[in-house]
Amino acid sequence: MHRAALLDGAGSLLDELAGSVERALAQAGLSAGELVDCPLLLAAHSDQATESGPLSRVLAARTGLAGTERIYTTACVAASTAVADAAARIASGQLDRVVVAAGYLVEPVQFALFDAGRALARDGAVRPFSQDRQGVLLGDGVAAVVLEAADLAAERGAPALAELAGWGRAGDAYHVVRPDPLGSGLTRAITAALDRAQVAPAEVGYVNANANGSVLGDPSEVAALRAVFGERLGELPVSSSKGAHGHALEGSALLELVITIGALSAGLLPVQGGHQAPEPDFADLDLVLGAPRPTRARYALSLNSAFGGANTALLVGAA
């Protein structure tokens, strides 16, 4: 196995992260003076060394932020955990705004570990929710977002892209790498996000699923969706954007959150890439197939799960 979804012409992780943060700050219309008390939460595989020092320190300094407050290394849920922490700090009044950045560029050692663990699709094709799925396809992914208190953003006329209405986190406590077949942890994470936002399951109009094409992970997630949405699941559009960009580990959750926000903003739901053979056990799923689907959804969920049974759910509200 030697295939991955690589970004053509990608620079160093530091350069890619810095570019993403700078674009996010510019889009948010923030000036240097407004960044004095704005910390960075960073999701990355490690605080790797650069020519000028640790990644976290150099990235914050280059982008004018008030230091990196925390580094998240919990792989597939690293970035979504950072987003939830940022939202909690803002909701509690501890901070006015936070920048969350996340990134992963495929490198030989991590690739070899996934290959040795037989986690990668042997044919190099990722097929979430498909009967012939074989496993994960690693990919490059870097993203950054600005989270800000709604009243302060409105006061300075900032262009709000979406509302982070709710968030939830829960563990399976089932197995060190295998997910709970019943999806118990993810069920609790989704329920927590909905409860926090006081949003009913019937109000959710799209799910950007974690599904990465793994043999055990996809069924576990479907079990969680059934537990939360019941018979309505057949009317709820679902797709996993990993079918298009692969699995960017620490960068995936933030990349998928950005895609979910974009879907609500554009009124188009992303198609399920890579899908070939229908999985009979998933017959009750309303997968977005063939072409992007128009939507007027008010709320969408972005879901992520990781080794160790960690699960996160981010509930996004349209601006």
Summary of the structure (lengths in Angstrom):
residues: 319
radius of gyration: 18.6
end to end distance: 42.4
largest distance: 56.1
contacts: 1166
relative contact order: 0.18
helix: 38%
strand: 24%
